[in-house]
Amino acid sequence: MSTPDAEIERLRRLAVNVGYRMLGSVAEAEDVAQEALLRLHGAAGSQDEIHNPDGFVTTVATRLSLDVLRSARVRREAYVGEWLPEPLVEDAGMRQVEDDQTISLAFLVLLERLTPEERAVLVLREAFGYGFEEIGAVLDKRPDACRQLLSRARRHVEAQRPRFEPDREQRDALAARFLTAAREGDLDGLVALLAPDAVLVGDGGGKALAISRPLVGATGIAKALLSFMARGKALGIALEPVHVNGQPGMRALAPDGRLVNVLAIDVADGRVVRLHSMLNPDKLGHLGPISDLGLRARPVDA
């Protein structure tokens, strides 16, 4: 079976989308996609005709991701500080990232609470609209067992399922005001834009300057951000608005143009409710050259 280049790319993107939602890692998702396409090619060259390439690729990508998740459990448990997924960043010169809540950083963080199989069922059901018969075929389980896995998964995440402003233009407008207030050192302006129970999460992985635990509360977050801004200004760091995993955000660039940090901003009910700050260089390398301005031997408190 010969597949046109456009069709191969579409199937590759499908496998990447499955792998990224399952793993929260761009590099691992790309590896999963490559292996899925290799297996598709191998199966197509055998006596077995592939009638449903999408289903084949989704099945292989899901099963490979499950293997990676199971092997990564100990590594994630030993992670220094808070763990965040690798960000997908979009600007005017980059491929558009889906405006899909199942790819948001907040949702991917929640998925870390699930068992690998619970995560697979939730991803296939909510992100790709699979029915229980189809999910059962992917996981080699009965549909009733998949329903039970989905029920358990939803119980684990429902109470803290992230809320988002549904209108992208409104999200972007509020994020722009937030960035302006941060640049101008406007403490009151930042506090007014933050929800009272807003949360700031930093991921330095023990390799970069980041808060060691989540910071809660509008005033504390605003003061921490202004402290970071003052430090960045002294180093000549510039901030640029971008989209991060479909949500508004910003990236910090060193004077030489190398990346220092990526910040994602979750907006709901007209306020900033959550911020995710990624400084771990291991999670930013896919976005380009990384500056050493944010590196530090261990995380610090805000």
C-alpha positions as a printed NumPy array, in Angstrom:
array([[  0.   ,   0.   ,   0.   ],
       [  1.509,   3.296,  -1.06 ],
       [  0.53 ,   6.308,   1.038],
       [  0.908,   9.883,  -0.274],
       [  3.204,  12.165,   1.71 ],
       [  0.256,  14.232,   2.918],
       [ -1.463,  11.141,   4.291],
       [  1.713,   9.987,   6.026],
       [  2.056,  13.403,   7.654],
       [ -1.588,  13.311,   8.772],
       [ -1.093,   9.913,  10.379],
       [  2.151,  11.077,  11.975],
       [  0.339,  14.05 ,  13.502],
       [ -2.384,  11.732,  14.795],
       [  0.206,   9.526,  16.499],
       [  1.997,  12.571,  17.945],
       [ -1.295,  13.918,  19.315],
       [ -2.024,  10.602,  21.015],
       [  1.516,  10.267,  22.356],
       [  1.739,  13.838,  23.653],
       [ -1.536,  13.629,  25.554],
       [ -0.446,  10.32 ,  27.027],
       [  3.112,  11.347,  27.921],
       [  3.36 ,  15.142,  28.118],
       [  6.662,  14.924,  26.254],
       [  7.292,  16.177,  22.723],
       [ 10.366,  14.   ,  22.174],
       [  8.687,  10.849,  23.473],
       [  5.571,  11.566,  21.405],
       [  7.705,  11.94 ,  18.279],
       [  9.41 ,   8.615,  19.037],
       [  6.028,   6.952,  19.49 ],
       [  4.816,   8.393,  16.175],
       [  7.904,   7.213,  14.307],
       [  7.522,   3.676,  15.634],
       [  3.796,   3.651,  14.861],
       [  4.456,   4.631,  11.243],
       [  7.19 ,   2.013,  10.935],
       [  4.79 ,  -0.643,  12.131],
       [  2.105,   0.617,   9.764],
       [  4.56 ,   0.369,   6.894],
       [  5.59 ,  -3.119,   7.965],
       [  1.997,  -4.287,   8.259],
       [  1.119,  -2.788,   4.889],
       [  3.961,  -4.708,   3.312],
       [  2.713,  -8.014,   4.693],
       [ -0.244, -10.118,   3.63 ],
       [ -2.563,  -8.252,   6.011],
       [ -4.284,  -5.277,   4.425],
       [ -4.802,  -2.272,   6.693],
       [ -8.404,  -1.142,   6.251],
       [ -8.292,   1.493,   8.993],
       [ -4.9  ,   3.247,   9.146],
       [ -6.166,   5.77 ,  11.717],
       [ -7.27 ,   3.013,  14.05 ],
       [ -4.038,   1.087,  13.554],
       [ -1.85 ,   4.13 ,  14.272],
       [ -3.945,   5.177,  17.292],
       [ -3.792,   1.66 ,  18.716],
       [ -0.025,   1.352,  18.3  ],
       [  0.635,   4.872,  19.62 ],
       [ -1.54 ,   4.243,  22.679],
       [  0.063,   0.889,  23.486],
       [  3.582,   2.261,  23.047],
       [  2.703,   5.227,  25.263],
       [  1.408,   2.869,  27.938],
       [  4.759,   1.071,  27.923],
       [  6.607,   4.384,  28.285],
       [  4.322,   5.553,  31.097],
       [  4.821,   2.372,  33.071],
       [  8.597,   2.598,  32.753],
       [  8.595,   6.324,  33.625],
       [  6.733,   6.004,  36.925],
       [  9.833,   5.737,  39.121],
       [ 11.577,   8.536,  37.198],
       [  8.617,  10.885,  37.661],
       [  8.296,  10.067,  41.352],
       [ 11.952,  11.035,  41.843],
       [ 11.589,  14.3  ,  39.886],
       [ 12.944,  17.381,  41.67 ],
       [ 10.178,  19.897,  42.366],
       [  6.913,  20.141,  40.444],
       [  6.586,  18.209,  37.184],
       [  5.075,  19.996,  34.186],
       [  4.641,  18.748,  30.61 ],
       [  6.868,  20.011,  27.826],
       [  5.162,  23.089,  26.364],
       [  3.873,  23.473,  22.828],
       [  4.498,  27.066,  21.795],
       [  2.838,  28.925,  18.943],
       [  3.617,  32.358,  17.569],
       [  3.18 ,  34.006,  14.178],
       [  6.026,  31.937,  12.727],
       [  5.081,  28.559,  14.205],
       [  2.561,  25.837,  13.471],
       [ -0.76 ,  26.467,  15.177],
       [ -1.398,  24.505,  18.354],
       [ -4.88 ,  23.117,  18.869],
       [ -7.277,  25.189,  20.969],
       [ -8.305,  22.074,  22.865],
       [ -8.636,  21.785,  26.631],
       [ -7.345,  18.202,  26.553],
       [ -3.95 ,  19.505,  25.474],
       [ -3.754,  22.293,  28.054],
       [ -0.956,  22.085,  30.6  ],
       [ -3.428,  22.121,  33.489],
       [ -5.311,  19.128,  32.08 ],
       [ -2.113,  17.198,  31.311],
       [ -0.928,  17.756,  34.882],
       [ -4.192,  16.281,  36.178],
       [ -3.693,  13.22 ,  33.982],
       [ -0.518,  12.456,  35.951],
       [ -2.758,  11.36 ,  38.836],
       [ -4.208,   8.497,  36.823],
       [ -2.949,   5.009,  36.214],
       [ -1.634,   4.497,  32.672],
       [ -4.782,   2.628,  31.626],
       [ -7.111,   5.225,  33.169],
       [ -5.207,   7.91 ,  31.308],
       [ -5.484,   6.022,  28.029],
       [ -9.249,   5.591,  28.372],
       [ -9.78 ,   9.249,  29.291],
       [ -7.601,  10.482,  26.424],
       [ -9.216,   8.24 ,  23.816],
       [-12.709,   9.103,  25.026],
       [-12.425,  12.848,  25.607],
       [ -9.763,  13.908,  23.116],
       [-10.555,  11.573,  20.229],
       [-14.19 ,  10.641,  20.811],
       [-13.64 ,   6.886,  20.797],
       [-16.511,   4.625,  21.818],
       [-16.073,   1.936,  24.445],
       [-15.971,  -0.842,  21.861],
       [-13.12 ,   0.96 ,  20.09 ],
       [-11.282,   1.706,  23.332],
       [-11.66 ,  -1.907,  24.357],
       [-10.067,  -3.015,  21.1  ],
       [ -7.127,  -0.644,  21.649],
       [ -6.531,  -1.781,  25.242],
       [ -7.576,  -5.389,  24.724],
       [-10.297,  -5.034,  27.36 ],
       [-14.038,  -5.505,  27.496],
       [-16.138,  -2.332,  26.954],
       [-17.583,  -2.597,  30.477],
       [-14.084,  -2.605,  31.931],
       [-13.286,   0.526,  29.914],
       [-16.42 ,   2.226,  31.258],
       [-15.247,   1.48 ,  34.782],
       [-11.777,   2.844,  34.026],
       [-13.303,   6.04 ,  32.628],
       [-15.529,   6.434,  35.681],
       [-12.546,   6.082,  38.011],
       [-10.461,   8.478,  35.911],
       [-13.16 ,  11.136,  35.956],
       [-13.564,  10.818,  39.72 ],
       [ -9.83 ,  11.455,  40.119],
       [ -9.777,  14.6  ,  37.952],
       [-13.294,  16.05 ,  38.065],
       [-12.944,  18.053,  41.282],
       [ -9.915,  19.931,  39.933],
       [-10.687,  19.873,  36.223],
       [ -9.381,  23.188,  34.874],
       [-11.764,  25.952,  33.851],
       [-11.046,  28.111,  30.803],
       [-12.495,  31.24 ,  29.264],
       [-14.214,  29.82 ,  26.16 ],
       [-13.493,  32.85 ,  23.942],
       [ -9.878,  32.874,  22.715],
       [ -9.919,  36.619,  21.974],
       [-11.005,  37.389,  25.534],
       [ -8.282,  35.135,  26.919],
       [ -5.678,  36.859,  24.764],
       [ -6.893,  40.339,  25.711],
       [ -6.671,  39.624,  29.422],
       [ -3.251,  38.003,  29.033],
       [ -2.053,  41.114,  27.165],
       [ -3.18 ,  43.32 ,  30.068],
       [ -1.456,  40.943,  32.457],
       [  1.814,  41.166,  30.507],
       [  1.584,  44.963,  30.388],
       [  1.047,  45.178,  34.153],
       [  4.019,  42.872,  34.741],
       [  6.27 ,  44.914,  32.455],
       [  5.23 ,  48.162,  34.137],
       [  5.712,  46.818,  37.659],
       [  2.046,  47.426,  38.447],
       [  1.412,  45.354,  41.592],
       [ -2.196,  46.481,  42.041],
       [ -2.907,  45.838,  38.367],
       [ -1.555,  42.3  ,  38.579],
       [ -3.503,  41.54 ,  41.756],
       [ -6.701,  42.786,  40.118],
       [ -6.176,  40.46 ,  37.131],
       [ -5.447,  37.393,  39.274],
       [ -8.142,  35.256,  40.894],
       [ -7.853,  35.371,  44.717],
       [ -6.99 ,  31.655,  44.777],
       [ -4.744,  31.727,  41.692],
       [ -1.857,  29.256,  41.571],
       [  1.661,  29.638,  40.177],
       [  3.551,  26.413,  39.443],
       [  7.214,  26.387,  38.44 ],
       [  9.218,  23.551,  36.915],
       [ 12.979,  23.881,  37.074],
       [ 13.702,  20.172,  37.426],
       [ 16.516,  20.968,  39.841],
       [ 18.423,  22.588,  36.966],
       [ 16.942,  26.082,  36.783],
       [ 15.801,  28.909,  39.022],
       [ 12.197,  28.082,  39.928],
       [  9.892,  28.078,  42.931],
       [ 10.101,  24.739,  44.727],
       [  6.372,  24.351,  45.382],
       [  3.144,  25.91 ,  44.052],
       [  2.46 ,  29.475,  45.172],
       [ -1.192,  30.269,  45.966],
       [ -2.875,  33.674,  46.227],
       [ -3.052,  36.767,  44.038],
       [ -0.848,  39.056,  46.124],
       [  1.933,  36.55 ,  46.661],
       [  1.989,  35.593,  42.992],
       [  2.005,  39.224,  41.871],
       [  4.942,  40.048,  44.159],
       [  6.858,  36.976,  42.976],
       [  6.264,  37.865,  39.319],
       [  7.449,  41.442,  39.836],
       [ 10.571,  40.129,  41.582],
       [ 11.252,  37.837,  38.624],
       [ 10.559,  40.716,  36.218],
       [ 13.03 ,  43.005,  37.978],
       [ 15.678,  40.298,  37.886],
       [ 14.976,  39.646,  34.215],
       [ 15.103,  43.331,  33.314],
       [ 18.52 ,  43.637,  34.939],
       [ 19.704,  40.729,  32.764],
       [ 18.245,  42.226,  29.585],
       [ 15.571,  39.542,  29.227],
       [ 12.676,  40.38 ,  26.892],
       [  9.122,  39.009,  27.083],
       [  7.105,  38.047,  24.021],
       [  3.435,  37.004,  23.916],
       [  2.826,  33.5  ,  22.545],
       [  0.276,  30.717,  22.849],
       [  1.237,  27.764,  25.018],
       [ -0.726,  24.536,  24.531],
       [ -3.595,  26.521,  23.082],
       [ -3.708,  29.033,  25.955],
       [ -2.187,  32.539,  26.137],
       [  1.291,  32.893,  27.532],
       [  4.684,  34.455,  27.093],
       [  8.271,  33.434,  26.535],
       [ 11.359,  35.068,  27.993],
       [ 14.319,  35.589,  25.686],
       [ 17.905,  36.416,  26.635],
       [ 19.634,  39.341,  24.876],
       [ 21.172,  36.881,  22.404],
       [ 17.715,  35.548,  21.499],
       [ 18.031,  32.229,  23.316],
       [ 15.07 ,  30.955,  25.326],
       [ 15.015,  31.361,  29.11 ],
       [ 11.479,  30.503,  30.135],
       [  7.944,  29.769,  28.926],
       [  4.927,  30.896,  30.947],
       [  1.395,  29.629,  30.287],
       [ -1.608,  31.617,  31.523],
       [ -4.969,  29.988,  32.249],
       [ -7.896,  32.422,  32.188],
       [-11.41 ,  31.768,  33.524],
       [-14.259,  34.086,  34.538],
       [-12.268,  37.152,  33.55 ],
       [ -9.268,  36.412,  35.804],
       [ -5.952,  34.587,  35.62 ],
       [ -6.522,  31.377,  37.597],
       [ -3.285,  29.481,  37.015],
       [  0.213,  30.058,  35.698],
       [  2.701,  27.392,  34.633],
       [  6.334,  28.46 ,  34.407],
       [  8.713,  26.125,  32.558],
       [ 12.444,  26.703,  33.069],
       [ 13.835,  23.16 ,  32.993],
       [ 16.123,  23.239,  29.924],
       [ 15.414,  19.557,  29.254],
       [ 11.791,  20.486,  28.532],
       [ 12.504,  23.517,  26.363],
       [ 15.133,  22.174,  23.968],
       [ 12.579,  21.357,  21.26 ],
       [ 11.775,  25.093,  21.054],
       [ 15.283,  26.221,  20.092],
       [ 18.59 ,  27.208,  21.729],
       [ 18.384,  27.581,  25.523],
       [ 20.042,  30.359,  27.517],
       [ 21.953,  29.632,  30.711],
       [ 20.555,  32.77 ,  32.416],
       [ 17.849,  30.782,  34.196],
       [ 20.032,  27.879,  35.283],
       [ 20.718,  27.161,  38.917],
       [ 21.932,  24.088,  40.783],
       [ 18.684,  23.672,  42.722],
       [ 15.192,  25.2  ,  42.903],
       [ 14.547,  28.132,  45.217],
       [ 11.512,  29.368,  47.101],
       [  9.666,  32.433,  45.87 ]])
